[in-house]
C-alpha cells in the first residue's frame, strides 16, 4: 500500500549581503555618462561619413 507522493521540502532562500546603494548609483551614473559620450562620438563619425558619401555622389 502506498502512502502517496513524496514531496521535497524547499530549502530557504539564502540571505543576500547588504547593498551599498550610494556606490551603485555612482557607478550607474558613470556608466550612463560613458554610454552617452560613446553614442555621441559614434553619431558624429557616422554623420561625417554620411556627408562624405553624399559629397562623393554629387561631385
C-alpha positions in Angstrom: 0.0 0.0 0.0 1.5 3.4 -1.0 1.3 6.4 1.3 1.1 8.9 -1.6 3.6 11.0 -3.5 6.7 12.2 -1.7 7.2 15.9 -1.6 10.6 17.5 -1.4 11.0 20.3 1.2 12.1 23.6 -0.2 15.3 25.0 1.2 15.1 28.6 2.5 16.4 31.3 0.2 20.0 32.4 1.1 20.5 35.7 2.9 21.8 38.3 0.4 24.5 40.7 1.5 23.7 44.4 2.2 23.9 46.6 -0.9 25.7 49.9 -1.0 23.1 52.0 -2.8 25.2 55.2 -3.0 28.1 53.3 -4.7 25.7 51.6 -7.0 24.2 54.9 -8.0 27.6 56.4 -8.6 28.7 53.5 -10.8 25.4 53.6 -12.7 25.9 57.4 -13.3 29.4 56.9 -14.6 28.2 54.1 -16.9 25.4 56.3 -18.3 27.8 59.1 -18.9 30.2 56.8 -20.8 27.4 55.4 -22.8 26.2 58.9 -23.9 29.7 60.0 -24.8 30.3 56.9 -26.9 26.9 57.3 -28.6 27.7 61.0 -29.4 31.1 60.1 -30.8 29.7 57.3 -33.0 26.9 59.5 -34.2 29.5 62.2 -35.1 31.6 59.8 -37.1 28.5 58.4 -38.8 27.4 61.9 -39.7 30.8 62.8 -41.2 30.9 59.6 -43.2 27.4 60.3 -44.5 28.3 63.8 -45.6 31.4 62.4 -47.3 29.4 59.8 -49.1 26.8 62.3 -50.3 29.6 64.7 -51.5 31.2 61.9 -53.4 27.8 61.2 -55.1 27.3 64.8 -56.0 30.8 65.6 -57.2 
